[in-house]
Amino acid sequence: MPEIIIDKEFMFLLPVLDELTYALLEENIQKNGCVHPIVLWKNIIIDGHNRYEICTKHGIPFETVSKEFDNRDDVIIWIISTQITRRNLTPIQLSFFRGMHYNADKRLQGTDNQYSEKSEKRHNDVFQKSTAKRLAEQYKVSSRTIDRDAKVADALVAIGKVSPDAKRDILSGNTVISRKDLRKLAGESEDEIAEATVKIKDGTFMKEPADSKTTGNANTQDSQAHGNKETLESVFSQLSKGFITEFQTLSFQYKTDDIKTMLRAHINELEILYKAISSLSYAKWSDIGKVEDRAKKHERDYHGVRQISV
């Protein structure tokens, strides 16, 4: 087998597994072997870094498959598309991936004359629309969001050049910094990025709002609203990570069909909750009481399943 190469740029695109998830993956591979092959491009790993690390650590055999791409940007787009469809990503991870996709697409257009502005309208459908608009439709967000995501990606790449650990901590949620502040950093000089990265690592980073002395009440309210949104995203991100971690633990202890049954029941309850919130009718909040009652019943059923499955 040819020597396998680890490319740091490709590796750092991937979300970091938390300790528990990594331990569960390691335990599973030790028990069942490496089920999924390591994906390579020119002998460079583009999918399966954790599997490769675990297999080489324990001397576990693994298979590889190779993919063909014209260039690195095509590889980056493939990695991003794979991660977005495979993982339950946090808002900041999604912003980073969408921004990286946007930047890679723009580079591809800039390095091929057939994608130039004059010929773009005559080219195939893939590049007939502006990059931001096309990706906005693909990811079901606005073009403006894609433009902002590109700045988030630029900032994280710049931070990663100074400290890969700081970048990965931000993407994993271990270090909390708003996307608004990341977008501001995208326009800073290398020295300012380096200074900000040091502060991010030691927990002292605090970005002051621009022209704070002259900001009117309307701008202050906008800033507060944005901050509240960022806080809400952080809360839901932590809830999601906690649920996924617990779910992965259960998947190694109980029967798949039993877990799927209970998961479907709770998804139905979340649908009721979602409709109650989105209706903007306080009267429908009474449904939440019914949700809680049914949840208690499902909890009793769940414990019954656990006793049978163990």
matplotlib code that plots the C-alpha trace (Angstrom):
import matplotlib.pyplot as plt

x = [0.0, 1.4, 2.2, -0.9, -0.6, -2.4, -3.0, -3.6, -5.8, -8.2, -8.0, -8.8, -11.9, -13.5, -15.3, -13.4, -14.9, -15.4, -13.7, -16.7, -17.6, -14.0, -13.9, -17.1, -15.8, -12.5, -14.4, -16.6, -13.7, -11.8, -14.8, -16.2, -13.2, -13.1, -16.3, -16.1, -13.0, -10.6, -11.2, -8.1, -7.2, -3.7, -3.0, -4.1, -6.9, -10.0, -12.4, -11.7, -8.9, -10.2, -10.7, -7.2, -5.7, -7.5, -6.6, -2.9, -2.8, -4.2, -2.9, -6.4, -6.6, -8.6, -9.5, -9.1, -11.0, -9.6, -11.5, -10.5, -10.6, -9.1, -7.7, -7.7, -10.7, -12.8, -11.7, -12.6, -16.1, -16.5, -15.4, -17.8, -20.7, -20.0, -19.8, -23.0, -25.0, -23.6, -23.4, -25.6, -23.6, -23.7, -24.6, -21.0, -19.8, -22.5, -21.4, -17.7, -18.5, -20.8, -18.2, -15.4, -17.6, -18.2, -14.5, -13.5, -16.1, -14.9, -11.3, -12.4, -14.1, -11.0, -8.6, -10.6, -11.3, -14.5, -15.9, -15.0, -17.6, -18.0, -18.5, -20.4, -23.8, -23.0, -21.6, -23.5, -26.2, -23.8, -22.2, -24.9, -26.0, -23.8, -21.9, -23.7, -27.1, -26.5, -25.1, -28.0, -30.4, -28.4, -28.2, -31.7, -30.4, -30.1, -27.4, -26.5, -26.0, -23.6, -21.6, -21.4, -20.4, -17.5, -16.1, -16.6, -14.6, -11.9, -11.5, -11.3, -8.8, -6.7, -7.0, -6.1, -2.8, -1.9, -3.2, -5.0, -6.1, -7.9, -9.7, -10.8, -11.9, -14.2, -15.6, -16.2, -17.9, -15.3, -14.5, -17.5, -17.1, -20.0, -20.0, -20.5, -17.2, -15.5, -16.8, -15.2, -11.9, -12.0, -11.0, -8.2, -4.4, -2.3, -0.9, -4.4, -5.5, -2.5, -3.3, -6.9, -6.0, -3.9, -6.9, -9.2, -7.0, -6.6, -10.3, -9.8, -11.1, -13.8, -14.7, -16.0, -18.8, -17.6, -18.3, -19.9, -19.9, -22.0, -24.3, -28.0, -30.7, -31.8, -28.3, -28.0, -31.3, -30.0, -26.8, -28.7, -31.0, -28.1, -26.4, -29.6, -29.7, -26.1, -26.8, -29.9, -27.8, -25.2, -27.9, -29.4, -25.9, -25.2, -28.5, -27.9, -24.4, -25.7, -28.5, -26.2, -23.6, -26.4, -27.9, -24.5, -24.1, -27.5, -26.7, -24.1, -26.3, -29.8, -31.4, -31.6, -35.3, -36.2, -34.1, -35.7, -39.2, -38.5, -36.7, -39.7, -42.1, -40.0, -39.7, -43.5, -43.6, -41.1, -43.3, -46.2, -44.0, -42.8, -46.3, -47.3, -44.5, -44.8, -48.5, -47.9, -51.1, -50.7, -53.8, -51.9, -49.2, -51.7, -50.6, -47.2, -48.8, -50.1, -46.6, -45.2, -47.8, -47.0, -43.3, -43.7, -45.5, -42.8, -40.2, -41.9, -42.1, -38.4, -37.3, -39.4, -37.5, -34.2, -35.0, -35.9, -32.9, -30.1]
y = [0.0, 3.4, 5.8, 7.6, 11.4, 13.6, 17.1, 19.6, 21.9, 19.0, 17.6, 21.0, 21.2, 18.4, 19.0, 17.7, 14.7, 15.3, 12.8, 10.6, 10.3, 9.5, 6.9, 5.3, 5.2, 3.7, 1.0, 0.2, -0.1, -2.3, -4.5, -4.6, -3.6, -0.6, -1.0, 2.2, 2.6, 5.6, 7.9, 9.1, 11.6, 11.1, 9.1, 12.1, 11.3, 13.3, 11.3, 9.1, 10.8, 9.5, 6.0, 6.0, 7.3, 4.6, 1.8, 2.7, 3.0, -0.5, -2.2, -2.8, -3.4, -1.1, -0.6, 2.5, 3.9, 6.6, 9.5, 11.6, 15.4, 18.1, 20.2, 21.0, 23.3, 20.5, 18.3, 21.0, 21.3, 17.5, 17.4, 20.2, 18.6, 15.3, 16.8, 18.9, 15.9, 13.5, 15.5, 17.5, 20.7, 23.8, 27.2, 28.3, 25.1, 25.6, 29.2, 28.1, 25.3, 27.4, 30.2, 27.8, 26.4, 29.9, 30.8, 27.6, 28.1, 31.7, 30.5, 27.9, 30.5, 32.8, 30.1, 29.0, 31.4, 29.7, 31.0, 34.6, 37.3, 37.6, 33.9, 33.0, 33.6, 31.2, 28.5, 25.6, 26.0, 25.4, 28.8, 30.8, 32.3, 34.3, 32.1, 33.5, 33.1, 29.5, 28.4, 30.2, 28.1, 25.0, 25.6, 27.2, 30.5, 34.0, 35.3, 37.8, 34.9, 33.3, 36.6, 36.8, 33.2, 33.8, 36.4, 34.0, 31.4, 34.0, 34.9, 31.3, 30.4, 33.4, 32.4, 28.9, 30.1, 31.6, 28.8, 25.7, 24.8, 28.2, 27.7, 24.1, 25.2, 27.9, 25.4, 22.8, 25.3, 25.0, 28.7, 30.9, 33.9, 35.3, 35.1, 38.9, 39.4, 36.9, 38.8, 42.0, 40.1, 39.1, 42.6, 43.0, 43.0, 39.9, 41.6, 42.3, 38.8, 37.4, 39.7, 38.7, 35.0, 35.2, 36.8, 34.2, 31.5, 33.0, 34.0, 37.7, 38.5, 41.1, 42.9, 46.4, 47.6, 50.0, 53.7, 52.8, 56.5, 57.6, 54.6, 55.5, 53.7, 51.8, 50.4, 49.5, 47.6, 45.8, 44.9, 43.6, 41.6, 40.1, 39.2, 37.6, 35.5, 34.4, 33.4, 31.5, 29.7, 28.8, 27.4, 25.2, 24.2, 22.9, 21.1, 19.5, 18.4, 16.9, 15.0, 13.6, 12.5, 10.8, 9.2, 7.8, 6.3, 4.6, 3.2, 1.0, -0.3, -0.9, -2.4, -0.2, -0.7, 0.2, 3.4, 4.4, 3.8, 6.1, 8.7, 8.9, 9.4, 12.3, 13.8, 13.9, 15.8, 18.3, 18.8, 19.7, 22.1, 23.7, 24.3, 25.8, 28.3, 29.1, 29.7, 32.7, 31.8, 31.6, 29.4, 26.6, 26.6, 24.5, 21.7, 21.7, 20.3, 17.5, 17.0, 16.8, 14.2, 12.1, 12.5, 11.0, 8.0, 7.6, 7.8, 5.0, 3.0, 3.7, 2.4, -0.7, -1.1, -0.7, -3.5, -5.8, -4.9, -5.0]
z = [0.0, -0.9, 1.9, 3.1, 3.5, 6.0, 4.7, 7.5, 5.4, 4.7, 8.2, 9.8, 7.7, 9.7, 13.0, 16.0, 17.8, 21.5, 23.8, 24.4, 20.7, 19.8, 22.6, 21.3, 17.8, 19.0, 20.9, 18.0, 15.6, 18.0, 18.4, 14.8, 12.7, 10.3, 8.4, 6.3, 4.0, 4.2, 1.2, -0.6, -3.3, -4.6, -1.4, 0.7, 3.2, 2.4, 4.6, 7.6, 9.6, 12.9, 11.6, 10.2, 13.4, 15.5, 13.0, 12.9, 16.7, 17.3, 14.2, 12.8, 9.0, 6.9, 3.3, 1.1, -1.9, -4.2, -5.8, -8.7, -8.6, -10.9, -8.0, -4.3, -4.4, -5.9, -3.0, -0.5, -2.0, -1.8, 1.8, 2.7, 0.9, 2.6, 6.1, 5.7, 4.5, 7.1, 10.4, 12.6, 12.5, 14.7, 13.3, 13.3, 11.6, 8.9, 8.4, 8.1, 5.6, 3.5, 3.4, 2.5, -0.3, -1.6, -1.5, -3.2, -6.0, -6.5, -6.8, -9.4, -11.4, -11.2, -12.4, -15.5, -18.4, -19.2, -15.9, -16.7, -16.4, -20.2, -20.8, -17.6, -19.1, -22.0, -19.7, -18.3, -15.6, -12.8, -13.1, -14.8, -11.5, -9.2, -6.8, -3.7, -5.2, -6.4, -3.1, -1.3, -3.2, -2.5, 1.2, 1.5, 2.9, 1.6, -0.7, 2.0, 4.4, 2.0, 1.7, 5.5, 5.8, 3.4, 5.9, 8.8, 6.9, 6.0, 9.7, 10.9, 8.2, 9.3, 13.0, 12.0, 10.5, 13.8, 16.0, 14.6, 18.1, 18.5, 15.2, 16.1, 19.6, 18.0, 15.5, 18.2, 20.6, 23.3, 22.6, 22.1, 19.7, 17.7, 13.9, 13.9, 15.7, 13.3, 10.3, 11.8, 12.2, 8.5, 7.5, 10.1, 9.4, 10.1, 13.2, 14.5, 13.7, 15.7, 18.6, 18.6, 18.4, 21.5, 23.3, 22.0, 23.4, 26.8, 27.0, 27.1, 23.6, 23.6, 20.4, 20.9, 18.6, 15.9, 16.7, 20.0, 21.1, 18.1, 17.9, 18.1, 19.9, 16.8, 16.2, 19.9, 19.6, 16.5, 18.3, 21.3, 19.0, 17.2, 20.5, 21.7, 18.5, 18.9, 22.5, 21.4, 18.8, 21.4, 23.8, 21.0, 19.9, 23.4, 23.7, 20.3, 21.3, 24.5, 22.9, 20.2, 22.8, 24.8, 21.7, 20.6, 24.1, 23.8, 20.4, 21.8, 24.7, 23.2, 20.2, 17.1, 16.6, 20.2, 20.0, 16.6, 18.1, 21.0, 18.9, 16.5, 19.5, 20.7, 17.2, 17.1, 20.4, 19.1, 16.0, 18.4, 20.3, 17.0, 15.8, 19.1, 18.9, 15.2, 15.5, 17.7, 19.6, 23.3, 23.5, 21.7, 24.4, 26.4, 24.0, 25.7, 28.9, 26.8, 25.4, 28.9, 29.8, 26.8, 27.4, 30.8, 29.3, 26.8, 29.5, 31.4, 28.2, 27.5, 30.9, 30.1, 26.8, 28.6, 31.0, 28.2, 26.0, 28.5]

ax = plt.figure().add_subplot(projection="3d")
ax.plot(x, y, z, "-o")
ax.set_aspect("equal")
plt.show()
